[in-house]
Amino acid sequence: MNLTLFQTVLMNCGYLIFACIVMLSMFIIIYKIFDRFTKFDTSEQLKNNNISIGLLYCGLLIGMGIAIGLVVGFTL
């Protein structure tokens, strides 16, 4: 199959959009799951500028982003 440069770029943009949608939906799901298992209201803690909760979510989202990015990258 001989693809032109434009077709290749268009196909890679489609993969990028799909990967972004998957990652954002996974982030929302992870946030909801983590919020359900904690004893405190994480949204309220983030509104109160609780730095430890912010750092916890930062690490969680970075880790999940790396993991999901690798999975999506290996499937291309």
N, C-alpha and C positions, 0 to 999 in steps of 0.2 A: 504494500500500500504506500503510494507516494503522495505525501501530504505537502501542500505548499506552506510557505512560512506563515502566511496569514491564517490558514487553518490550524496550524500548530499553536500559534499564539492564542487564537480564539478558544481552542480546546483547553489550553492551560488556564485561561481566565475562567472558564467554566469549572474546572477543578478547584480553583482558588475560591470561587464563590460558594461552591458546595462545601468545601472544607471550613470556611468561615461560618456557614450556617450550622454545620455539625458542631463546631467548637462552641459557638455561642449557646446553642441549645444544651450542650453538655454542661457548660458552666452554670446555666440556670438550674438544671437538674441537680448538680452537685451542691449548689447553694441551698436548695430546698431540702435535700436529704440531710445535709449537715445541720441545717437549722432545726430540723425535726428531732435530731438525736441529742442536741445540747439542752441543758436545763434552763438556759437563759434565752431571752429574746435577742437574737443577734442583730436584727435590724435596729432595735432600740439602742443596743450597745454601740453600734456604728454611728448612730445619730448623736450619741453622747461623746463622740471622739475617743472611744476606748482604743488606744493604740495597739494593745495586745491582740484584740480581736481583728483589727485591721491587718496586722502582720500575719496572723494566722490565716486569714482568707487570702492574703497576698501569696503566701507560700503554697496554699492549697491550689489556687488558680494557676500559678506558674507551673507547679508540678503536673497538674492535669493538662495544661496547654502543651507541655513538652511531650507527655505521653500520647495525647490525641494527635498532636502534630506528627509524631513518629509513625503512628499507625496510618494516618492519612498519607504521609510521604512514602511509606513502603508499598502502599496499594497503587501508586501511580505507575 
